[in-house]
Amino acid sequence: MLAVVSPVAYGLSVVVGLGACASACVAARLRPGPWTLHVARLVGLLLAIDACSYTIGLIVAGTWSAT
């Protein structure tokens, strides 16, 4: 059985992600290069995983609705 993530844990992970993304944006502006493509893909992957895990949590809790 999957566990549902608490709002506090979810909020903290969002704050950590925000800090990491903001740092990556600043670093990309200061030192652009080919590494930015890899970071952009990683950020996209993490956002997709976050969206999927949040939706799965709603389904497990029985609160998901298609409308």
N, C-alpha and C positions, 0 to 999 in steps of 0.2 A: 504494500500500500504506500502511496506517496503521501508525504507530509505537506501540509499547507504552510507557506511561509508567513510569518507574522508581519504586520504592517511596519513595525519598527525595523526588523531585519531587512525588509524590502527597501525601506526609505534609506537606511544606512548604505546599502549596496548602490543605490542610485546616487547618493552623495559621493561615494568613492569613485564611481564611474564618471561622474561629472568632473571631479578633480583630475582624474587621469586624462580625460578627453581635453580638458582645458590646458593641461600641461603639454599634451601632444600638439595642440594647435599652436601654442606659444613656441615650442621647440621647432616646429615645422616652419614657422615664420622666421625664426632666427637662423636656423641651419637647414635650408631646404636640400633635398637630395632624393635619391631613389628609395631610401628607407621609408619615405612618407607613404608610398603605395602600399607597403606591407602593413603599416600602422592603420591606414584607412580601411584596408580589408579586415584587419583584426577588429577594429571598432564596429564595422558593419556586422561581422559575425557575432560579436558579443551582444549587439542590440537585437539581432534576430533571436538569439538564444534567450535573452531576457523576455522578449515578447511571447515566445512560445512557453516559457516556464510560467509566466504570469497567467496565460490562458489555461494551461494545464491545472494550475492551482485553483482557478475559478471553477473548472469542470469538476475537480475532486471535491471541492466544497459544496458543489451542487448549486452554485449561484450563477453559472454561465447562461447567457441567453443570446440567441442569434439576432434579436431585435434591438 
